[in-house]
Every structure is written in C-alpha cells, then in structure tokens.
Amino acid sequence: MTSLWSFKQKKGRKIKRQGSVAWQRNLFEVIVWRKIDMEKRRIYGYVRCSSTDQNEDRQMIALRKVSVPEKNVFMDKQSGKDFDRPNYKKLVQELKAGDLLYILSIDRLGRNYEEIRNQWRILTKEIGIDICVLDMPLLDTRNDKDLVGAFIADLVLQILSFVAQSERENIKKRQAEGIAAAKARGVKFGRPEKTAPDDFGKIVRAWEQKKLPFADALEMCNMSQATFYRRLRKYRLLRNNEKRKNDETAAIKRCTI
C-alpha cells in the first residue's frame, strides 16, 4: 500500500514538473514571438504645420528622441481642417497592422473633431496600428488595452479633439477680426498693384490705332495680358471722365459768351 502511494506521489510530481516545463516553454515561445513582432514593427512619425512659413523643428526633435527613422517621417504644411493632405494619404497607404505611429500632439493630426475621431478609428481599428501622442501619455494605444483603458483613451481623445477644433475656430475668428480692423485703418492686402508706365496713354493710342502689335504693347508696359486690360479699363474710364469734364467746361464757356 505504501509503495503504491509513493508511486502515485512520484507520478504526480513528474506530471507537475512536466506541466511546469510545458508552461515555461509556452511562455518562452510567447516572449520570443513578441520580440520578433516588435522587431518587425515599423515606426513612423507624422508632422504637420498650418502654413509653409511655420517651423517644424519642435516636432522633428520630439520624433528623433523616440528614434523615428527620418525616412519614415511624413510631413504636410497644410491646414488641419480636414485630412485631404498628400503626405498624410501616403502615410496611411504605407501603414500596416502592428506598426507604430508617433505624433507630438493631437492637433498635429488635425483640428476637426469628427474627422480626428474617424481617422483614429481607421488607423487603430481598421488598419490595426498603435498610435502614441507624445505630449499626452494617456493617448498611447500600446498601453491599457482592457475596457477601462480603452474608455479612458477614448474620453481623452474626444476632449482633445474638441479642444483642437475649438482652438482652430478661435484662430479663424481672431484672424477675421484682425483683418477687419486693418482694413478699417486703410491697410491693403494682397500683392501691390502694378503701376502703368508714364507713357501708358501713348502706348494705348498706338495700339488702338493698330500702329503697335499687342505683344509689343505688353512688353513695353511689362504687364501680363490680364493686368494690361485691367489698367486699360481704368485708363479709358479716366479718359472718358476727363473728356466729359472738358466738354462741360467748353459748353459753359459758350453759354457765357
């Protein structure tokens, strides 16, 4: 009886050891495969500036700190009102499931509340990448993939997307107010109007009398065709007004004689 019990104990310990070894082997395989997947994962960065004269250095420095390869950084110098941006579209086509995308802040992704949330869903759910927003650690889809973590990340995304759009609307409002105030002070916007040469009237008369080809008239005035016709309309209007004033003056003189 004792020998049978000892046999069962030894067999149980053997099975337990085998189970422990199998569990360790499975854990090792998971770690190895996870390491392989991480090595396969490609890292990308996205940079956006609202205009060509804005500087992207701050964003680029942040991406270098997390070791994003220069060749994997996509940049647009365009408004964040929508996602119709050439390099962003190229980035989306390049991304594959398991890749990682870094952006400095959520407003660099865009400034439209609905479209930010839609693009986030496309990137993380449909394509299956991870996104890390560098200045907001809660928006890192590599972490807390449980229900609570997903809820918190979604809540933060909604808040920041709302703030990004609100800021864009405030910027537009301030710009409109600034332009209106400048116009009230007499400030003119756009390129300065091209002035006509001193002998513009002489050139026009020669062209009207077909003594001068149109191409030569444009060259002598150093104007494009559209600018020439615009200046011509003003010139003829002034000429007609002057002629009318001269006619009225002559008529008054005749009446007083």
C-alpha positions as CSV (number, residue, x, y, z in Angstrom):
1,M,0.0,0.0,0.0
2,T,2.8,2.3,0.9
3,S,4.7,1.6,-2.3
4,L,1.5,2.3,-4.3
5,W,1.0,5.6,-2.6
6,S,4.7,6.5,-3.1
7,F,4.3,5.5,-6.8
8,K,1.3,7.9,-7.2
9,Q,3.1,10.7,-5.4
10,K,6.2,10.3,-7.7
11,K,3.9,10.2,-10.8
12,G,2.1,13.3,-9.6
13,R,5.3,15.2,-9.1
14,K,6.5,14.1,-12.5
15,I,3.3,15.3,-14.2
16,K,3.5,18.6,-12.3
17,R,7.1,19.1,-13.4
18,Q,6.2,18.3,-17.0
19,G,3.3,20.8,-16.7
20,S,5.6,23.4,-15.3
21,V,8.2,22.8,-18.0
22,A,5.5,23.0,-20.7
23,W,4.1,26.3,-19.2
24,Q,7.7,27.7,-19.2
25,R,8.2,26.6,-22.7
26,N,5.0,28.3,-23.9
27,L,5.9,31.5,-22.0
28,F,9.3,31.5,-23.6
29,E,7.7,31.0,-27.1
30,V,5.3,33.9,-26.4
31,I,8.2,36.2,-25.4
32,V,10.3,35.2,-28.4
33,W,7.4,35.7,-30.8
34,R,6.5,39.0,-29.2
35,K,10.1,40.1,-29.6
36,I,10.1,39.1,-33.3
37,D,6.8,41.0,-33.8
38,M,8.3,44.1,-32.1
39,E,11.4,43.8,-34.4
40,K,9.0,43.6,-37.4
41,R,7.0,46.6,-36.2
42,R,7.8,49.6,-38.3
43,I,7.9,53.0,-36.6
44,Y,6.5,56.1,-38.3
45,G,6.1,59.8,-37.4
46,Y,3.7,62.5,-38.7
47,V,4.4,66.2,-38.7
48,R,2.0,69.0,-39.7
49,C,2.4,72.7,-39.9
50,S,-0.5,75.0,-40.8
51,S,1.5,77.1,-43.3
52,T,4.8,77.0,-45.2
53,D,6.4,79.7,-43.1
54,Q,5.8,77.7,-39.8
55,N,8.7,75.8,-38.3
56,E,8.5,72.0,-37.8
57,D,11.8,71.7,-35.7
58,R,10.0,71.1,-32.4
59,Q,8.1,68.2,-33.8
60,M,11.1,66.7,-35.6
61,I,13.2,66.9,-32.4
62,A,10.5,65.1,-30.4
63,L,10.3,62.3,-33.1
64,R,14.1,61.9,-33.1
65,K,14.0,61.4,-29.3
66,V,11.9,58.3,-29.8
67,S,14.1,57.0,-32.6
68,V,11.7,57.5,-35.5
69,P,13.8,57.0,-38.8
70,E,14.0,60.1,-40.9
71,K,12.8,58.2,-43.9
72,N,9.6,57.2,-42.1
73,V,8.6,60.8,-41.2
74,F,5.7,62.2,-43.3
75,M,5.1,66.0,-43.2
76,D,2.4,68.3,-44.5
77,K,2.4,72.1,-44.4
78,Q,-1.3,72.5,-44.6
79,S,-4.4,73.4,-42.6
80,G,-5.8,70.8,-40.2
81,K,-9.4,71.5,-41.2
82,D,-9.6,68.1,-43.0
83,F,-7.4,65.1,-43.9
84,D,-7.1,65.9,-47.6
85,R,-3.3,66.1,-47.4
86,P,-1.0,64.4,-49.8
87,N,1.7,63.1,-47.4
88,Y,-0.9,62.0,-44.8
89,K,-2.6,59.9,-47.5
90,K,0.8,58.4,-48.5
91,L,1.4,57.6,-44.8
92,V,-1.9,55.8,-44.4
93,Q,-1.2,53.7,-47.5
94,E,2.2,52.8,-46.1
95,L,0.9,51.7,-42.6
96,K,0.4,48.0,-41.9
97,A,-1.1,46.2,-38.9
98,G,1.3,46.3,-35.9
99,D,3.1,49.4,-37.0
100,L,3.6,52.3,-34.5
101,L,2.8,56.0,-35.3
102,Y,4.2,58.9,-33.3
103,I,2.7,62.4,-33.3
104,L,3.7,65.2,-31.0
105,S,0.2,66.3,-30.2
106,I,-3.4,65.6,-31.3
107,D,-3.8,68.9,-33.0
108,R,-0.9,68.0,-35.3
109,L,-3.1,65.1,-36.6
110,G,-5.9,67.6,-37.3
111,R,-8.3,70.2,-36.0
112,N,-11.6,68.8,-36.9
113,Y,-13.4,67.0,-34.1
114,E,-15.4,64.4,-36.1
115,E,-12.6,63.7,-38.6
116,I,-9.9,63.2,-35.9
117,R,-12.1,60.6,-34.2
118,N,-12.8,58.9,-37.6
119,Q,-9.2,58.8,-38.6
120,W,-8.2,57.5,-35.2
121,R,-10.7,54.6,-35.7
122,I,-9.4,53.9,-39.2
123,L,-5.8,53.8,-38.0
124,T,-6.3,51.8,-34.8
125,K,-9.2,49.5,-35.7
126,E,-9.3,49.1,-39.5
127,I,-5.5,49.1,-40.2
128,G,-4.6,47.9,-36.7
129,I,-1.6,50.2,-35.8
130,D,-0.7,51.7,-32.5
131,I,-0.6,55.5,-32.0
132,C,1.4,57.3,-29.4
133,V,0.7,61.0,-28.8
134,L,4.0,62.2,-27.2
135,D,2.6,65.1,-25.1
136,M,-0.3,63.1,-23.8
137,P,0.8,59.7,-22.3
138,L,-2.8,58.6,-21.9
139,L,-3.1,58.5,-25.7
140,D,-0.8,55.6,-26.2
141,T,-2.7,52.6,-27.6
142,R,0.1,50.2,-26.6
143,N,-0.9,50.5,-23.0
144,D,-4.1,49.5,-21.1
145,K,-5.9,47.6,-23.9
146,D,-8.6,46.5,-21.5
147,L,-12.1,48.0,-21.4
148,V,-11.3,50.7,-18.8
149,G,-8.1,51.7,-20.6
150,A,-9.9,52.0,-23.9
151,F,-12.7,54.0,-22.3
152,I,-10.2,56.5,-20.7
153,A,-8.2,56.8,-24.0
154,D,-11.5,57.4,-26.0
155,L,-12.6,60.0,-23.5
156,V,-9.3,61.9,-23.6
157,L,-9.3,61.7,-27.4
158,Q,-12.8,63.3,-27.5
159,I,-11.8,66.1,-25.2
160,L,-8.5,66.9,-27.0
161,S,-10.2,66.7,-30.4
162,F,-12.9,69.1,-29.2
163,V,-10.2,71.5,-27.9
164,A,-8.2,71.2,-31.2
165,Q,-11.3,72.3,-33.2
166,S,-12.3,75.0,-30.8
167,E,-8.8,76.4,-31.0
168,R,-8.9,76.4,-34.8
169,E,-12.3,78.3,-34.7
170,N,-10.9,80.8,-32.3
171,I,-7.8,81.4,-34.5
172,K,-10.1,82.0,-37.5
173,K,-12.2,84.4,-35.5
174,R,-9.1,86.3,-34.3
175,Q,-7.8,86.4,-37.9
176,A,-11.1,87.8,-39.2
177,E,-11.2,90.4,-36.5
178,G,-7.6,91.4,-37.2
179,I,-8.2,91.7,-41.0
180,A,-11.4,93.8,-40.4
181,A,-9.5,96.2,-38.0
182,A,-6.6,96.5,-40.5
183,K,-9.0,97.3,-43.4
184,A,-10.7,99.9,-41.2
185,R,-7.2,101.5,-40.8
186,G,-6.8,101.6,-44.6
187,V,-4.4,98.6,-44.8
188,K,-4.5,96.9,-48.2
189,F,-3.9,93.2,-48.5
190,G,-2.5,91.1,-51.4
191,R,0.2,91.9,-53.9
192,P,0.7,95.6,-54.6
193,E,-0.9,96.8,-57.8
194,K,1.4,97.1,-60.8
195,T,1.7,100.7,-61.9
196,A,1.4,101.7,-65.5
197,P,4.4,103.3,-67.2
198,D,4.3,107.1,-67.7
199,D,3.7,106.8,-71.4
200,F,0.9,104.2,-71.0
201,G,-1.6,106.5,-72.8
202,K,0.7,106.9,-75.7
203,I,1.2,103.1,-75.9
204,V,-2.6,102.5,-75.7
205,R,-3.3,105.1,-78.5
206,A,-0.7,103.4,-80.8
207,W,-2.2,100.0,-80.1
208,E,-5.8,101.3,-80.6
209,Q,-4.7,102.8,-84.0
210,K,-3.1,99.4,-84.9
211,K,0.3,101.0,-85.1
212,L,1.6,98.7,-82.4
213,P,1.1,94.9,-82.0
214,F,-0.5,93.8,-78.9
215,A,2.5,91.7,-77.9
216,D,4.8,94.7,-78.2
217,A,2.4,96.8,-76.1
218,L,2.5,94.2,-73.3
219,E,6.3,94.1,-73.5
220,M,6.6,97.9,-73.4
221,C,4.3,98.0,-70.3
222,N,6.0,95.0,-68.7
223,M,2.5,93.6,-67.9
224,S,0.6,90.4,-68.4
225,Q,-2.5,90.4,-70.6
226,A,-4.9,90.4,-67.6
227,T,-3.1,93.3,-66.0
228,F,-2.9,95.3,-69.2
229,Y,-6.7,95.0,-69.7
230,R,-7.3,95.9,-66.1
231,R,-5.2,99.0,-66.4
232,L,-6.8,99.8,-69.8
233,R,-10.3,99.8,-68.3
234,K,-9.1,102.3,-65.6
235,Y,-7.3,104.4,-68.2
236,R,-10.4,104.6,-70.5
237,L,-12.6,105.4,-67.6
238,L,-10.4,108.3,-66.6
239,R,-10.0,109.4,-70.2
240,N,-13.8,109.5,-70.7
241,N,-14.4,111.4,-67.4
242,E,-11.7,113.9,-68.4
243,K,-13.3,114.3,-71.9
244,R,-16.7,114.8,-70.3
245,K,-15.4,117.5,-67.9
246,N,-13.7,119.3,-70.8
247,D,-16.9,119.1,-72.8
248,E,-18.9,120.6,-69.9
249,T,-16.3,123.3,-69.4
250,A,-16.5,124.2,-73.1
251,A,-20.3,124.3,-73.0
252,I,-20.3,126.6,-70.0
253,K,-17.8,129.0,-71.8
254,R,-20.0,129.1,-74.9
255,C,-23.0,130.0,-72.7
256,T,-21.2,132.8,-71.1
257,I,-20.1,134.5,-74.3
